[in-house]
Amino acid sequence: MTQQTPFPPEQHTPEHQTWDRHQKLEFLLQTTTEQFQHTLLDQIVSSMSEQEFTDTYEHITRMHGLARDHQELARHAQTPA
């Protein structure tokens, strides 16, 4: 007599695992309180490593022409428009 093997568990991918980061953010913004949303950026930054945040900080400041520190801010303020 052969032993039956159980059927493998049904493979189901949770919906959120099919979403990209923009869809996940949009879901959070649509389904959370304003109070939670005010802390969302801090929560995201706190979850990142120092290097992950540094890379993101460099990218954002470069792409938007923002000063990266007080010295750069002072230099930008002294530059005639």
C-alpha positions as CSV (number, residue, x, y, z in Angstrom):
1,M,0.0,0.0,0.0
2,T,1.4,3.4,-0.9
3,Q,1.1,6.4,1.4
4,Q,-0.7,9.4,0.0
5,T,1.1,12.7,0.3
6,P,-1.1,15.6,1.2
7,F,-1.9,18.2,-1.4
8,P,0.5,21.1,-1.1
9,P,-1.0,24.2,0.5
10,E,-2.8,26.5,-1.9
11,Q,-0.3,29.1,-3.2
12,H,-1.7,32.5,-2.7
13,T,0.2,35.7,-3.1
14,P,-1.1,38.4,-0.9
15,E,-2.3,41.4,-2.9
16,H,0.2,43.8,-1.4
17,Q,3.1,41.7,-2.6
18,T,2.1,42.5,-6.1
19,W,2.1,46.2,-5.6
20,D,5.0,48.6,-6.3
21,R,6.1,51.1,-3.7
22,H,3.8,53.8,-5.1
23,Q,0.7,51.6,-4.8
24,K,1.7,50.7,-1.2
25,L,2.1,54.3,-0.3
26,E,-1.2,55.3,-1.9
27,F,-2.9,52.5,0.0
28,L,-1.4,53.8,3.3
29,L,-2.5,57.4,2.5
30,Q,-6.0,56.3,1.7
31,T,-6.5,54.0,4.7
32,T,-4.8,55.7,7.6
33,T,-5.5,58.6,9.8
34,E,-4.0,62.1,9.3
35,Q,-2.2,61.6,12.6
36,F,-0.5,58.5,11.3
37,Q,0.3,60.2,8.0
38,H,2.1,63.0,9.8
39,T,4.5,60.4,11.3
40,L,4.9,58.4,8.1
41,L,8.1,60.1,6.9
42,D,9.8,59.7,10.3
43,Q,8.7,56.0,10.4
44,I,10.2,55.4,6.9
45,V,13.5,57.1,7.8
46,S,13.7,55.3,11.1
47,S,13.4,51.9,9.2
48,M,16.3,52.7,6.9
49,S,20.0,52.1,7.5
50,E,22.2,55.2,7.7
51,Q,23.6,54.3,4.2
52,E,20.1,53.9,2.7
53,F,19.0,57.2,4.0
54,T,22.3,58.9,2.9
55,D,21.9,57.6,-0.6
56,T,18.2,58.8,-0.7
57,Y,19.2,62.2,0.8
58,E,21.9,62.7,-1.8
59,H,19.5,61.8,-4.6
60,I,16.6,64.0,-3.4
61,T,18.8,67.1,-2.8
62,R,20.6,66.7,-6.1
63,M,17.4,66.1,-8.2
64,H,15.7,69.2,-6.6
65,G,18.7,71.5,-6.4
66,L,18.5,71.6,-2.6
67,A,21.3,72.5,-0.2
68,R,22.7,69.5,1.6
69,D,23.8,71.3,4.7
70,H,24.0,74.8,6.3
71,Q,27.2,75.7,4.5
72,E,25.6,75.0,1.1
73,L,22.5,76.9,2.2
74,A,24.6,79.9,3.0
75,R,26.4,79.7,-0.3
76,H,23.1,79.5,-2.2
77,A,21.8,82.5,-0.2
78,Q,24.8,84.6,-1.2
79,T,24.5,83.7,-5.0
80,P,22.7,86.4,-6.9
81,A,19.6,85.1,-8.6
